[in-house]
Amino acid sequence: MIRSKQIELIRLGVTNLLGYPLRTFLTTLGVVFGVGSVIAMLALGAGAEQEILEEIGRLGIQNVIVNSVKPPETNKGNEQRSWISQYGITFTDFKQIKSTVPGLKSVIPVHMSRKQAWFGSKKVETTIYAVQPEYMSLFDLRTAMGRDLTGVDGAELARVCVLRAGLLKSLGIFGDPIGLTIQLGEDQAYEIIGILEDDKFRGYAREALAIDSSNSEIYVPYQTILGRHGTRSISRSSGTFEATDIELSQIVIEVTDLDNVLIVARMLERIFAINHEDRDYDIVVPLEALAQRRKTQQVFNMALVAIASISLLVGGIGIANIMLATVTERTKEIGIRRALGAKRHHILAQFLTETTTISTLGGVLGILLGLGLVQVLIFFTGWTAKITFNSIALSLSISMAVGIVSGIFPARRAAYLDPISALRHE
């Protein structure tokens, strides 16, 4: 009996709405656009969060990265300046970390230098990364063609390199590059043994690993650079001349236990604070960055939802406005229903059913609009977006809540009309 009354209320509410199709459609639009905006905003926020987490995840949350940073130039009295810039991480720092910091799985040294790469008459400004094979595997640097660097290459001080596919085009190499020789600097001939996959570091990960934006990295054996060329680097570009002597450009510390990552990071900060008064280093802790970025993204998502929800609020105001007008139009109908025995809660339920139907229908159409809008944004902007079930459920729940809340006042006004006055209303 109760269920049949509920069905009758729903049927009556839908019938009343269909009696004014244009007005119902226009009222629904506010909810449609509101729900569509919420879904699109949440999808973009979730996509941005996923992209950030992937970037930081590639660095490894159990790793700590220390980079050499050029300190600001200061005038120290009559101290004579050298024409060679010396700063950054030293071999002494490297040895001290390995011998004094507990709980480390590996400590990987990296040396970087800027040089021109030559092939025939083509030359390109590149960054040379002298690394050990462990570095390549730790950051998932895979070769799409040829082979990876190996420990044998380093032991033999082999002049071999692995580079990005984009660099081949800049050098004018369009055939099979494996086995070809390129010139690094003025007198360093290196054989190409591998081409890295197109996948590359972006954003935060690129900044943390000190990778330039030109996508022109060349990876060579660490022992080869130090054994054959040393740590001094001279770079000439567009009439400028720069000489540096940086022993280590970077150290990647892999911690055995995740719980000890922050402890190790604090120990490293203490060591470098004592050894480097000029602050010529930068310590990157992906685990800390992950927590901070996640917190920031959550606040950002909340702000996006709040902004998008304004559309839903406007839609709710539109529903309330239309329903108030409907109460005035249907005053005599309400009086007749009350005279025939309808209770106040019946009138209240009827009007709430109508507003909930409008908001639910608008929510469903808004979900479809939001899904389409996300695909359009992805297609035209290339942004990363991720649609989740939670975002759809949240949007639909908010739209239904808007329908109920915006219908309460008109429904109460209709339910508490004086039956006699309502019957006399013209």
C-alpha positions in Angstrom: 0.0 0.0 0.0 2.8 2.4 1.0 4.8 1.5 -2.2 1.7 2.1 -4.4 1.3 5.6 -2.8 4.9 6.4 -3.5 4.6 5.2 -7.1 1.5 7.3 -7.5 3.3 10.4 -6.1 6.2 9.9 -8.6 3.7 9.4 -11.5 1.8 12.5 -10.5 5.0 14.5 -10.2 6.4 13.4 -13.6 3.0 14.1 -15.2 3.0 17.7 -13.8 6.5 18.3 -15.1 5.6 16.9 -18.5 2.8 19.4 -18.6 5.3 22.2 -19.0 8.1 20.6 -21.0 9.9 23.8 -22.0 9.9 25.2 -18.4 11.1 21.8 -17.1 13.9 21.7 -19.6 15.1 25.2 -18.9 15.0 24.5 -15.1 17.0 21.3 -15.6 19.7 23.0 -17.6 21.2 24.7 -14.5 21.7 21.3 -12.9 23.0 19.8 -16.1 25.8 22.4 -16.5 26.5 22.3 -12.8 27.0 18.5 -12.7 29.0 18.6 -15.9 31.3 21.2 -14.5 31.9 19.3 -11.3 32.7 16.1 -13.2 35.1 17.9 -15.6 36.8 19.7 -12.7 37.2 16.5 -10.7 38.5 14.6 -13.7 41.2 17.3 -14.4 42.2 17.4 -10.8 42.4 13.6 -10.6 44.4 13.5 -13.8 46.8 16.2 -12.6 47.3 14.3 -9.3 48.0 11.0 -11.2 50.5 12.7 -13.4 52.3 14.2 -10.4 52.4 10.9 -8.6 53.7 9.1 -11.6 56.5 11.7 -12.0 57.5 11.5 -8.4 57.1 7.7 -8.5 59.7 7.5 -11.2 62.2 9.1 -8.9 61.6 6.3 -6.3 60.1 7.1 -2.9 63.0 5.3 -1.3 65.6 7.5 -3.0 67.2 10.7 -1.9 68.9 12.8 -4.6 71.6 15.4 -4.0 72.5 17.8 -6.8 75.4 20.2 -7.2 74.2 23.8 -7.4 76.2 26.8 -8.5 76.3 29.2 -5.5 75.7 32.9 -5.9 79.0 34.8 -6.6 80.3 36.8 -3.6 83.2 39.1 -3.3 85.4 37.9 -0.4 87.9 40.8 0.1 90.9 40.7 -2.1 90.6 36.9 -2.6 91.7 36.1 -6.2 89.1 34.4 -8.3 90.0 31.4 -10.4 89.0 31.2 -14.1 87.7 27.7 -13.2 84.5 27.4 -11.2 84.8 24.8 -8.4 81.7 23.9 -6.4 79.3 21.1 -5.6 79.5 17.6 -4.3 83.0 16.2 -3.8 84.4 12.7 -3.7 85.0 13.2 0.0 81.2 13.7 0.5 80.6 10.5 -1.5 83.0 8.5 0.7 81.6 10.0 3.9 78.1 9.1 3.0 79.0 5.5 2.1 81.0 5.0 5.3 78.9 6.8 7.9 75.2 6.8 6.9 73.5 3.5 7.8 70.7 1.7 6.0 71.7 2.4 2.5 71.2 0.0 -0.4 73.3 1.9 -2.9 75.0 5.2 -3.4 75.3 6.1 -7.1 77.6 8.9 -8.4 76.8 10.9 -11.5 79.0 13.4 -13.4 77.4 15.8 -15.9 79.0 18.1 -18.4 77.8 20.3 -21.3 79.4 19.6 -24.6 78.8 19.9 -28.3 77.9 16.6 -30.2 79.2 16.4 -33.7 78.2 14.1 -36.6 79.5 15.2 -39.9 78.8 18.9 -40.3 75.9 18.8 -37.8 76.5 19.9 -34.2 74.1 20.0 -31.2 74.5 21.3 -27.6 74.1 18.3 -25.3 74.4 17.2 -21.7 76.7 14.3 -21.1 75.6 12.1 -18.2 78.4 9.9 -16.9 76.5 7.1 -15.0 76.8 3.6 -13.8 74.5 0.8 -15.1 72.6 0.9 -11.8 71.5 4.4 -12.5 69.9 3.3 -15.8 68.0 0.5 -14.1 67.0 2.5 -11.1 65.2 5.2 -13.2 63.9 2.7 -15.7 65.9 4.1 -18.7 65.3 1.4 -21.3 66.7 1.1 -24.7 64.4 0.7 -27.7 67.3 -0.2 -30.0 70.7 -1.6 -29.2 71.9 -2.4 -25.7 72.3 -0.7 -22.3 75.5 0.4 -20.6 77.2 -2.4 -18.7 79.8 -2.8 -16.0 82.2 -4.1 -18.6 82.0 -0.8 -20.5 83.1 1.0 -17.4 85.8 -1.4 -16.5 87.3 -1.1 -20.0 86.9 2.7 -20.1 84.9 2.1 -23.3 83.9 5.1 -25.4 80.3 4.1 -25.9 77.1 6.0 -25.4 73.3 5.7 -25.2 71.2 8.6 -26.4 67.7 9.9 -27.1 66.0 9.3 -30.4 65.3 13.0 -30.8 69.0 13.8 -30.8 69.6 11.6 -33.8 67.3 13.8 -35.9 69.1 16.9 -34.8 72.4 15.3 -35.8 71.0 14.3 -39.2 71.1 10.5 -38.5 68.1 8.8 -40.1 69.3 5.3 -40.7 70.4 2.6 -38.3 72.5 4.5 -35.7 73.9 1.5 -33.9 77.7 1.4 -34.5 78.0 4.9 -35.7 80.5 7.3 -34.1 79.7 10.8 -32.9 82.2 13.4 -31.6 81.6 14.8 -28.1 83.6 18.0 -27.6 86.7 18.4 -29.6 88.5 15.1 -29.4 86.1 12.5 -27.9 84.8 9.9 -30.4 82.0 7.7 -28.9 80.3 4.8 -30.5 76.4 4.7 -30.3 75.4 1.4 -28.7 71.8 2.1 -27.8 68.8 4.4 -28.3 66.5 5.2 -25.4 62.8 4.9 -25.6 60.8 8.0 -26.2 59.4 8.0 -22.7 61.1 10.8 -20.9 61.1 12.6 -17.5 58.7 15.6 -17.2 58.1 18.4 -14.8 59.2 17.7 -11.2 61.1 14.5 -12.1 63.1 16.4 -14.8 64.0 19.2 -12.4 65.0 16.8 -9.6 67.4 14.9 -11.9 68.8 18.1 -13.3 67.7 17.1 -16.9 67.5 20.0 -19.3 64.4 20.5 -21.4 66.0 20.0 -24.8 65.8 16.2 -24.5 69.4 15.9 -25.7 70.8 13.7 -23.0 73.7 11.4 -23.8 74.6 8.6 -21.3 78.2 7.3 -21.1 80.0 5.1 -18.6 81.0 6.8 -15.4 84.5 5.3 -15.2 85.2 6.4 -18.9 84.6 10.1 -18.2 86.6 10.1 -14.9 89.4 7.9 -16.2 89.9 9.5 -19.6 88.8 13.1 -19.2 88.6 13.9 -15.5 86.2 16.2 -13.8 87.1 19.5 -15.5 84.7 20.6 -18.2 85.1 23.5 -20.7 82.0 24.6 -22.6 81.9 27.1 -25.5 78.6 28.4 -26.9 77.7 31.5 -28.9 80.9 33.3 -28.1 80.8 32.4 -24.3 83.4 30.4 -22.5 82.8 28.5 -19.2 85.2 26.2 -17.3 84.0 24.2 -14.3 85.6 21.6 -12.1 82.7 19.7 -10.4 83.8 16.4 -9.0 80.3 15.0 -8.8 77.2 16.6 -10.2 74.7 14.3 -8.5 74.5 11.5 -6.0 71.5 9.1 -5.9 71.1 7.4 -2.5 68.8 4.4 -2.3 67.6 3.7 1.2 66.9 0.1 2.2 63.8 0.7 4.4 61.1 3.2 3.5 60.6 4.1 7.2 64.2 5.4 7.3 64.1 7.7 4.2 63.4 10.9 6.2 66.0 9.9 8.8 68.7 9.5 6.1 67.6 12.8 4.5 68.2 14.6 7.8 71.6 13.0 8.2 72.6 14.0 4.7 71.5 17.6 5.4 73.7 17.6 8.4 76.7 16.3 6.5 76.4 18.8 3.7 75.7 21.7 6.0 79.0 21.0 7.8 81.0 20.4 4.6 79.5 23.1 2.4 79.2 26.6 3.8 78.3 28.0 0.4 75.2 25.9 0.1 76.3 24.6 -3.3 74.0 21.6 -3.2 70.3 20.7 -3.2 68.7 17.7 -1.5 65.6 16.3 -3.1 63.5 13.9 -1.1 60.7 12.4 -3.4 58.9 11.0 -0.4 58.5 14.5 1.1 57.6 15.9 -2.2 54.9 13.2 -2.7 53.2 14.0 0.6 53.4 17.8 -0.1 52.1 17.5 -3.6 49.3 15.2 -2.6 48.2 17.6 0.1 48.3 20.5 -2.3 46.4 18.7 -4.9 43.7 17.8 -2.4 43.2 21.4 -1.5 43.2 22.3 -5.2 40.5 19.6 -5.9 38.4 21.0 -3.1 38.7 24.5 -4.6 37.7 23.1 -8.1 34.7 21.4 -6.7 33.6 24.5 -4.8 33.9 26.7 -7.9 32.0 24.2 -10.0 29.4 23.8 -7.3 28.4 27.4 -7.8 26.7 26.3 -11.0 24.7 23.8 -9.0 23.8 26.5 -6.5 22.5 28.6 -9.3 20.6 25.7 -10.7 19.1 25.1 -7.2 18.0 28.7 -7.0 16.3 28.3 -10.4 14.5 25.2 -9.3 13.2 27.0 -6.1 12.1 30.0 -8.2 10.1 27.9 -10.7 8.5 25.8 -7.9 7.4 28.9 -6.0 5.8 30.1 -9.2 4.2 26.7 -9.7 2.7 26.8 -6.2 1.0 30.0 -7.1 -0.3 28.6 -10.3 -1.6 25.4 -8.7 -3.1 26.9 -5.5 -6.6 25.9 -6.5 -5.4 22.3 -7.3 -3.8 22.1 -3.9 -7.0 23.3 -2.3 -9.0 20.6 -4.1 -6.6 17.9 -3.1 -6.8 19.0 0.6 -10.6 19.1 0.4 -10.6 15.5 -0.9 -8.6 14.3 2.1 -4.9 14.8 1.1 -2.7 15.5 4.2 0.0 18.1 4.4 2.7 15.5 4.1 1.1 14.3 0.8 1.4 17.8 -0.7 4.9 18.2 0.7 6.0 14.8 -0.8 4.4 15.7 -4.2 6.4 18.9 -4.6 9.6 17.4 -3.3 9.2 14.5 -5.8 9.0 17.0 -8.6 12.1 18.9 -7.5 14.0 15.7 -6.9 13.0 14.4 -10.4 14.2 17.6 -12.0 17.5 17.5 -10.2 18.1 13.7 -10.8 17.3 14.0 -14.5 19.6 17.0 -14.7 22.3 15.0 -12.8 22.1 12.1 -15.3 22.3 14.5 -18.3 25.1 16.4 -16.5 27.1 13.2 -16.1 26.8 12.6 -19.9 27.8 16.2 -20.5 30.7 16.0 -18.1 32.0 12.8 -19.8 31.9 14.4 -23.2 33.4 17.6 -22.0 36.4 15.7 -20.5 37.0 14.0 -23.8 36.9 17.3 -25.6 39.4 18.9 -23.2 41.7 15.9 -23.6 41.5 16.1 -27.4 42.1 19.8 -27.8 44.5 20.5 -24.9 46.3 17.3 -24.3 45.7 17.6 -20.6 45.6 14.5 -18.5 42.2 13.7 -17.0 40.9 10.8 -15.0 37.2 10.1 -14.5 36.4 8.1 -11.3 33.3 6.5 -10.0 33.5 8.6 -6.9 33.4 11.8 -8.9 30.2 10.6 -10.7 28.6 9.5 -7.5 29.5 12.7 -5.8 28.1 14.8 -8.6 24.8 12.9 -8.8 24.5 13.0 -5.0 25.0 16.8 -4.9 22.5 17.3 -7.7 19.8 15.3 -5.8 20.6 17.1 -2.6 20.2 20.4 -4.4 16.8 19.3 -5.7 15.7 18.4 -2.2 17.0 21.5 -0.5 15.7 23.9 -3.1 12.3 22.2 -3.0 11.8 22.3 0.7 10.6 25.9 1.0 8.2 25.8 -2.0 6.9 22.4 -0.8 6.3 23.6 2.7 4.6 26.7 1.4 2.2 24.5 -0.7 1.6 22.1 2.2 0.7 24.9 4.6 -1.7 26.7 2.4 -5.2 27.2 4.0 -7.5 24.8 2.1 -10.5 27.2 2.1 -8.4 30.1 0.8 -6.8 27.8 -1.8 -10.2 26.7 -3.1 -11.3 30.4 -3.5 -8.1 31.3 -5.4 -8.6 32.3 -9.0 
